Amino acid sequence: MKYRTIGTAPATRREVSVLALGAMLFGSRTDEETSFAVLDRYVEAGGNFIDTSDNYAFWEDGGQGGQSEELLGRWRRSRGIGDEIVIATKLGARPLAPGTSYVDNAEGLSAKVIRESAERSRERLGVAKLDLLYAHIEDHKVPLQETVEGFAELVAEGTVGLLGVSNHAVWRVERARALAAAAGLPAYEVLQYAHSHLRPRTDVPEPLFPDGSLGHAGADLLSYLRAEPALTLVAYSPLLKGAYTHPDRLPADFDHPGTPPRLKVLAEVAKETGATVNQVVLAWQIGSDLPVVPLAGVSSVAQLEENLAAVELELTGEQRERLDAVR
């Protein structure tokens, strides 16, 4: 395994594996035995960066979520896991009532919600401190200042380490960071967005994003990372939920003229290296000149083994140039 540092302050920064493990469906669609086997193998291979959320996976049973955090808590206790494993979770997108969703009834990012939701996550996970806590989605009803101060209070109290943000407009991320800086408070340092080698259209309206998706790492976010090298991008859905090996799963927003040439060069590099296309995508992200940590969920140990092999896959400079330059 290889590692990189996330965060900057000596008291909160962490060394994490360059491949993060997504636990979104653990405890719901992925049964406990399989989830435990995947987690055990990931840790055995040197992995130490696990991602979840307080609302995973509410859509599986029409509830409010919490199954993933609860399973991770049971796994931690049964294996004697301590703070050597970094578990990141999120808040803000938990439905306030069963049968609703984050689109129409999200808990939001008020100071009260931040405190209460973080406490519930700590209880479910069985930890005294959340290593990394994200603002999951935007909350336009609460002033950013309140959200910034709400997260900062938990850091000051020692119940939260690093702060992160996901699925926000880049201008809101920067504004929140500026407010934190002006007040001498801790700011978002880890940004979690969808990112893969294939590029989607981001102008298609969605229920949560009426002006087009804010959940993908587009040019504005990538240029922001170049300007702020202390930030880290955790790239979720790097393998597009299996679409690289099952093209019928490719979302509609990837159906545009830029997709075929990018698939073509991926296939060429995979053939040259003897690796799978999935492994090329992950290796491309891991070796990026930007600080990118791919976050991949799996439903079997076999899928995890394929992903783990990507950590040792070294692409040549020429291969990277072709992957980066394709239009």
Secondary structure, 3 states (H helix, E strand, C coil): CCEEEECCCCCCCEEEECCEEECCCECCCECHHHHHHHHHHHHHCCCCEEECCCCCCHHHHCCCCCHHHHHHHHHHHHHCCCCCCEEEEEECCCECCCCCCHHHHECCCCHHHHHHHHHHHHHHHCCCCEEEEEECCCCCCCCHHHHHHHHHHHHHHCCEEEEEEECCCHHHHHHHHHHHHHHCCCCEEEEEEECCCCCCCCCCCCCCCCCCCCCECCHHHHHHHHHCCCCEEEEECCCHHHCCCCHHHCCHHHCCCCHHHHHHHHHHHHHHHCCCHHHHHHHHHHCCCCCEEEEEECCCHHHHHHHHHHHHCCCCHHHHHHHHHCC
